[in-house]
Every structure is written in C-alpha cells, then in structure tokens.
Amino acid sequence: MTRSHALITRLRRSLRLLLASCLYYSGLIALHGFLRRKAFRRREICVLGLHRVLSEEERVQSNSLHGMVLKEETFGGLLEYLRRSFTVMSLETFLEHAVIYRAHKRPPCLLTFDDGWRDTYTRALPCLKRFGIPATVFVTTGYVGSPDASWVERLSRSWEDSTRRSQIRTQMARVMPNGARDAEFEEMVECLKHMAAAQRDQLLAELLPVEKGPSGAEDVDRMLRWEQLIAMSNDGVQIGAHTVTHPLLTFEDDTVIERELRGSKEALEARLGKAVYAFAYPNGDWNERVRQWVVRTGYRCAFTTQRGWHRIGGDLFTVRRILLHEGNVTGWGGRFSPAALGFTLARGR
C-alpha cells in the first residue's frame, strides 16, 4: 500500500467513525431501529458473521487478511454489548423465529463463525461460555486436523518475501484482469477465489511450489482438530457445514457441488453423532443452481455474506449476514466501540 493510499484509508476511517459517533450518541441509530421494529413493523433478525478471534500476539503472527480478524479483547466487548442490547439466540431458535415471529423487547440476533479455525475453540469458546452466548460454527471438514494452513495464509506468508512477491506478481499477471502487474495482494486473492478449484490449485502449485504446513509462529493459522470440534459441540455450540475443501460453488460443476455438500454434511454427522442441517456458502457465493443443490442434499437453511438483516418469512436458503472484523467494530483507540458497531448494523438494514 502506498503512503498516499494509506493516508486516504486513515482519513476515510476517521470520517466514518466521526459520523458513527454523531449518529449513535445523538440517538438517531436507536430511533431508526425502533421505528423499523415498532412503527413500520419490520420483522428482522440480525445475523452476524465472524471468522477469527486472536490475541494481540497471535494477530501479529497470523497471515490471515485483516478483514477476517477480531482481537480477543474486542470480541469480549462485542459479546458484552450483544448480551445487553440483543436477544442472542441459538440456531434452532433462529429457525423457529424465522418462520413464526415472536416479539422480544430487544432485537433478535444470531452469532456465526465460518471455516473452523482453531482459535474458535481456544479463544472464542471461553468468551462465549463466560457471557452465556450461543453460537453456530460452519466447518470446512477437509481442513479439520490438517497440518497445513489454507492457501490464502500460505500465499500471504510468501508475499512477505520480496523476491517471492515479485515472482507472484509476474505469474498472477497472466490471470489478473487486464494483465495487471501492480495489483494489491487482496486483489490477487479475490482473483484466485473466483475460479474453479482445479484451476486455482494448478496456479498455486506454481506460486507455492515448496510450501509446507505451518510451524512455529505460523501455528496460529491452524484449523480445528476433530476432538476440539466434538468438545465444542458437546458444549452446546451448534455445528454447520461449509463444504469439504471451500471452493466457490458457483464456479464448480454439479458433480463437485454435490460432493462438497454431501461430503461435509456426512462427515460432521458421523463424527458428532448429530444431525447437521445448516450450511454457509464459501465466500457467501451462491446462485439458484447452487441453492437448489443445498435444498436437495437435505439442509434446512443456508447463509450468505450478502449484507443485511434477515427478514422473517424470507428465504431460509439465502440468509443475509453482517460480517464483523476489527475495522468495523472498533473506535479511534482500537477498542470495541458500540457506535462503530451500531453504524455497521444500521448500514446493513
């Protein structure tokens, strides 16, 4: 990121926080929500999507994109706020409310996690138990127990090396729009995401020919082990499926889609001894063909990353979520900010 780009980014964030504070502390955000629920009788459930919860030390070591991470301290502030301001419900209760509306004094909310990172067990779970907050975790079953980080984290680790970065830019120019050689790392990741897994794996074999699983500092980017996942399930965390290998299903043929959907569901049910009926689309990507496969393979609901609150009575196979990370829930001091969160949630309505 260039210095001018970084300056513009900081300026935009400061203006956003200023606007959020004005709207929140003036009561306008609260009034907006009250009018929607009471005056206009909008029946909605706020579904939140998270990925990773890390200590400050782990955050520095991690190779995950910034938009996936909440600090442990921030997460604690978030849970305290949710407990005070929302009725946080389990997945089962969400499904009941999504069909038959039941009034609450506070707006209803569902908390979800994607992928199945190990820190969901080591960092998030203790906080959830301390605050008595239910949660649902969508697991990519092929990652469970794997010694390897995901391809995004491995590519990010290589990107830190200037020589490798130059090689990656050169090779990625072949597939980037307009053959761009100066693309930012996040742009390259998006390009790699939006292609069939077989094509991406072939490119990654060229970009990362000698990469191995994480060790030492990179251990922070590992995924859940089966015994941890089972322990979470036994602690009341509800588990959903997130495919076997995390391909964007809209770029795959029907054979791959069915294998990914059935494989993750069957693996979880076999290990947990419980029915698995919820699914989250990798990267939130879906179309009507993929949606029909989700229905066909026995799921009862599916979650996207399309921003917004879920309207009660709406399609349960395209549930909207609002994704949270450090950038949209913290204030100027880098601590959890009710104003920043309130602004983020209001924009999603």
N, C-alpha and C positions, 0 to 999 in steps of 0.2 A: 504494500500500500504506500503510495507516495505521500509526502508531507502535506501537500495541499488537500489530497483526498482525506487524510486523517483529520485535518482541521475542519473540513466540511462536515465529516461524520460527527465530530465532537459538538460542532455548532448545532447541527440538527437534533442531536440528543438533548442538548441543553434547552432548546426551544420546545421540544416535546415535553420535557419534564416541567418546564415553566407552565405550559398550557395545562398539563395534567394536574398540577398543584392548584391552579386557579379554579379549574372545574370541580375538583374534588372538595377542596376546603370551602368553596362557596356553596356547596350542597347541590350543585346542578347535576352531578353524576347520580347522586342518590335520588334526586327528583325524577330524573329520566327513567331510572329503573322502577320507581314507584308508579309513575304514570303508565308505564308499559304493563305492569302487573295488575294494577287496580283499575285505572281509568279505561285503558284500552283492552284489558283482559287478555293480554298476550301470555299464553301458557308456554313457558320455555324452561329448559334445563341447561345449565352451564356445564359443558363437558371440557375438562382441562386435560391437556396432553403434555407429558414430560418425558425426558429421556434419561438424563444422568443427574445424580446428586453426589457431589465430590467435596472433600475437604479442600482448604486452600492449597495445601501441599500437593494433593492429587490433581487439582485443577491445573497447576503449573506443569506437572509431569505429563498430563494427558495430551493425546494427539487428536482428540475429538474437536469438531467445529464448535465455535463459541455459542452458536445458536442451539446447541444441544445440552448445555450445562447450567445447572443451578448449584451454587455453593451450599454446603450443609447448613450454614447459618441462615442463608436466605430461605432455604426450604423450611426451616423451623419457623421463621417469621410468617411465611405463607400459610403453613398449617394452623398457626395460632389465629391468623386472620380468618381463615376459612371456617374454623370451628366457631368463631364469634359471629360471623356475618352470613353464613350459608348453612343450609341443611345438607351436609355431605352424605351421600347415600351409597350403598353397595350396588354392584351391577344388577343383581336380582331386583332390588327395589327400583332402580332406574327403569328396568324393563316394565315393571308394573305401572310406574308413573307415566311412562311414555305412551301407554295405552289408555289408562284411566287416570285422569288428573286428580290429585289430592292436594288440597290447599295447605300451604305452610306459611308461617309468619315470615320466614326468611327464604330467599330464592334457593331452589334445589341445585345440587352440584354433584358431579361425578368426577373422580380423580383417576387418571390412567397414566400408565408408563408404557413405552414402546421398547422393543428389541430384546430385553432380558440381560442388561448389564449387571455385573457382579455387585456394583455399588447400590443397586436397587435393594439388595439383601443386606449389605454391610452398612450402608449409610441411610437409605430412605426408610427401610423397615423399622429400625429402632425409633425413628421420629414418628412414624405413623402409629406405632403402638403407644408411644408416650402421650400423643394427643387423642388417641382413640379414633383415628380417621381411617375409614375403609378405602381400599384402592383395588384397581384391576391392572394386571401386568400382561401385556401382549408379548409373547415369546417367539423368537425365531429359533425353532428347535434344532436346526443344524448347527447353530452356534453354541448350544449348551455343552459345556465341558470341553470346548475347543481350546487348544493351546495358542491359537492364532488370534490376533486382533482382526477386526473387519478390514476390508480393503481400503476404506476411507482413512482409517487410522494409520495403516501401513504406508499409504501414499503420502499422508501428511508427514510422517516421520522421515521419509525420503526427501520430501520437499525442503526440509531444513538444511540439507546439504546443498551448497551452491552448485557443485558440479552435477549432481543428480537433478537438481531443479532445471538446469539448462537442458539436460537430456529429455526430461519430461516435457518441457515446453516444445522442444523440437518434434518429438513424437506425437504429442497431442495436437499439434498444428494440422496434422493430416485429417483429423475428425472434427476439429472445432469449427463453428460457423465462420465462414469467410477466411478460413485458414489462419485465424488469429494466433500470433506468436507471443503476444504480451498479455494474455488472459490471466486473471487472478485465479488463485487456487480454487476458490469456491465455484468459479465458473467452470473449471475443468471437472470438478466433482459432479456438478449438475449435468454436464455433457455425458459423462460416463454412466451416470444413473439412468439417463433416458435413452437406453439402448438395450437390446436383448442381452441376457446374461452371458450367453455364449460368446457374443462379440466383445463384450466388456472383459471377460476373462482372458480372451486372446490378447487384448491390448495390455491388460495388467501383467500378463506374463512377460511382455516386452518391457514394460515400465518398471516392474519389480522382479527381475529375474532371480535374485538371490535372497529375497526377503524370507525371514523365518518368523516363528511366533514370538510374542513379546517376552522379554525377560528384564529383570532389574526394574528400572524406572517405568518401562512400558507395561509392567504387570498391572498397572492401574486400568488399562484398557481391556481387560479380560471380561468374559461373559460369565453368566451364572453356571454353576455346576448343578447336576441333577439333584443332589442331596439338598442343596440350598433352595432350589425351586420347590421341592417337596416340602421342606420346612416352612417356606412362605405360604404354601397352600394350606398346610395344617394350621398355620397361624391366622387363617381367615382371609388372606389375600386371594382374590379371585383371579384365575389364570385364563387368558385367551390366547388365540393363535395369531401368528404374524408371519406365516409361511415357514418353509424349511430353510431356504437359502436367501431370502429377502430380495428377490427380483421384483422389478416393477412389472406387475402382471399385465398391464396394458400393452407391453412390448413382447409378450410371450404368446405362443400358440396354445390351443386348447389342451393339448396333452400336458404341457408344462404347468398350466394353470391348475388343472385337476390334481396333478401330482403334488404341487405345492400346498394346495388347500387340504386335500385328504391326508397327506403325509404329516403335516404339523398337528392336525386335529387328532389323528390316531396315535401319534407318538405321545402327546400330552395325556390323553385319556388312559393309555396303557401305563404310563409312569405314575400318574396322580391317582388313578382309580376313581376319577370323577368325570362327569360329562363336561365337555368343552363346547360352548355354543356361541362364543363371541369372537369376532375377527377384526383385526386392524389392517387396512391396506398398506403395504410398504410404501413409504413416502406419501401416503394418502392418495395415490393414483388409482383411479377406477374409471370404468366405463360400463355401459349396460351389459356388454358381454361378460365382463369380469363379475359384475354384480349378480348376474344370473347363475354363474358358477358357484358363487358363495351361497346362494339360496339352495342350489341343487345338492351341495355337499353337506347340508344339514346344519348350517349355522342359523342362529335366530336374529343376529344383528351384526352390523359391520360399521367400523368407524373410519372416517376420512380425516384429512388435515385441512379441509375447507373451513375457513374461519367463520365462526358464528355460533349462536346458541341453538340447540336442537329444539324445534317446535314440537310440542306434544301432539301426537297424532300424525307426525311426519314419517317419512320413510325410514324404517329402522336399519336399512342396509346402506344408508348414506348419511350416517350421523355426523354432524359437524363437530369440530373441536377447536379450542383456542390453545395454541402451543405456547408454553411458557419457558423462559430462559432468563439469564441474568440481565440481558439488555432491556427486557420489557416489564420487569417487576422490581427494579431497584432504583433508588434516587441518586442524588449527587454524591452522597457519601459512600455509595456502593453497598448500602444496606437495603433490606426489604422495605418497599415503600407502598403503603396502601393506596396512595394517589396514583402511582405508576400502574399498579395492578388494576385499579378501578378504571383508569383511562383505557388500558388494554382490553378489559372486558366490555366496556361501553362501546368501543370501536367495533367489537365483534357482533354487536346486536343489530 
